[in-house]
Amino acid sequence: MNTTIYFVRHAHSTYTPDELGRPLSEQGLADAHKITACLEYENIDCVIASPYKRAIQTVEGVAFAHQKEIQLVDAFRERLLSSRPLVNFSDAVQKVWRDPSFSWEGGESNDEAQKRAVEQLTKLLHTHEGQTIVIGTHGNIMMLMMNYYDAAYGYECWSQLRMPDLYKLTFSRQNLVTIQRVSTH
């Protein structure tokens, strides 16, 4: 009995310094409808999201269409790269991917962020075995979870993510069977 996880990277958001409350942009709201349409005919058992508004808004349509409440799970929040502004975001991300134990001041290393997210994902795979789960999350933490199961999903894959993006992972118990990028166009 396989378990299906749909990872949904949030759609484009309007930048504000409020990480938790940053909403989707007009384009992001329109693109979130594409995620809803992609998952319209799937038998969704559970919808989960990071507590960040942009992640919630990206999967709201899916939850509504399938008559599910969105469960907020803090472990699927985006990784904190640093507590201070970084001069070059791209270089900073490359550094943590090159050295998974490295963290910027006040931030999480890849190892730390991956551990918190994978522990929660492991619990979900156990409690929702045989079900189909949608998880609204963020690019970096999503890629770290996928990387835990398959090292091919690393910095290069992260750098090519779209907003939104959709990946389907199939598990047999706790073991990854397949990862498939789902077209949202």
N, C-alpha and C positions, 0 to 999 in steps of 0.2 A: 504494500500500500504506500504509494508515493505522496509526499507533501510538496506542494508548489508554493514558492514564495515569489511574489512580484515586487521587486524593488523599484520604487518610483523616485527618481531624483526630481526635486521640486522644479517648478517652472520659473521663469525669469521674475525677479522681484525688484521692487523699487528700493534703491539703497537708502537706508537710514542707519544711524549708529545703534539703534535698538535691535539687536540681533534676534531677540525673542519675538518682537512684534512686527518685524519687517514684512509688509504685505506683498502679494504678487502685483506686478505691473499690469497694465491693460493687456499687453501682449501675453503675459504670463497667465492671466485669467482665461484668455482665449485658448491658449495652448493646453491648459488643464482640461478643457473639454475633449481634447484629442486623447488624453489618457482615459477619460471616462468612456469614450467611444471604443477604444482598443479593448477595454475590459468588459464591455457591455454584455457579451454572451458567455462570459466565464461564470462558473459557479463559485462566487466569492463567499467564504465562510467568515472572514474576519478582516477588518480594516484597522490598521495601526498607523500612528504617525508620531514623528518627533514633535515635541511641544512647540516648535517654532511655527509661527503663523503661516509662512510660505509653504511649509511641508503639509500642514493641515489643509490649506486652501487647495493644494494640488490634488489631494485625494478626496475632497468633500463630495464631488460629483459621483465618484465611485461608491462611496458610502451611501449616498442618497439613493442611487439607482438600485443598489442591492439591499436597501433597508437595513443598514448596519450602523451602529454607533461607532464613532472613531475612538479607539483606545489610545491615549497618549502614553508614550513610553520614552522616558528621558534618555535611556541608553542609546537611542537612535538619533539623538541630537548631533549636530555637526561637531566635529572635533575642534577644540580651541587650539588654534595654531600658536598664538602668543597673547599675553595680556597687554602687550604694548604694540603700537603701530609698527609695521615692518616696512623697510625701505622698498624691497622688491618682493612682492607676494609670490611670484612664480619661482624665484630662486629659493625662497624660504620653504616652499612646498617640496621642491626637488631635494633639498638638504634632508628633510625628515624622511623622504622615501629612500634616499641613499643610505641613511643610518637610522634604522627603525627605533633604536633606543634613544636617539637624540631628541631633545625638546627645546624649543625657544623659551625665553623667560615667561613663566606663568602659563605655559601651554602644555599640551599633551604630546607625548611621543606617539609615533605610529603604533608601537607595541601597547602603550596604555589605552589608546582609543580603540584599537582593534580588540583588545581583551574585554573591555566593558561591553562593546556591541556584540561580539561573538558569544559571550556568556548569555546575554539576553536572547539572541537568536537560537542558541542551543535549547534554552527553556521552551521557546515557542515551538521548535521542532518536536519536542517531547509532548507538550500539552495539546498541540494541534495536529498531531500525526494524521496523515491522510487527508488533510484539509488544504484549502487554497487561501493564502493570506496575502494581502496587499500591505506593503509598508512604505509610507511616505517618509522620505529621508533626504539626505544631502549627499553630494557627490563624493566628498573625501571619505566619509564614514562608510558609505555604500561600497566604495572600491576597496577599503580596508577589509570589510567583511568578505567580499568576494576573493580578495587576495589570500585570506586565511585558508580558503579551500583550493585555490588555484593561483599559483605565483604569476601566471600570465597577466593577471589583472593588477597592474601596478601603476606607476606614475604616467607612463605613456597612454594607457587606457583612460586614466583619469583626465588627462589633458585633452582628450577627444570627446569627453562627455558633452551632451546637449542639455538644454534646459527647456522642457523636461526631458528625461530619458527614462527608459523602461527596460528592465532586465527580468527574465523569467529563469528562476533556479528551481531545479527539481531535485528532491532529496529522497533517498530510501533510508528511512530512520534518520540517523545523524550524518549519513554519507552523501556527499554531493554526487549526483548522477550527470546533470547537464547544466550549462549556463547558456542562455540564448538572449541576444539583444532583440527586442521587439520593435519593429518599425511603428512610429506613431504618426506617420504621414499617409 
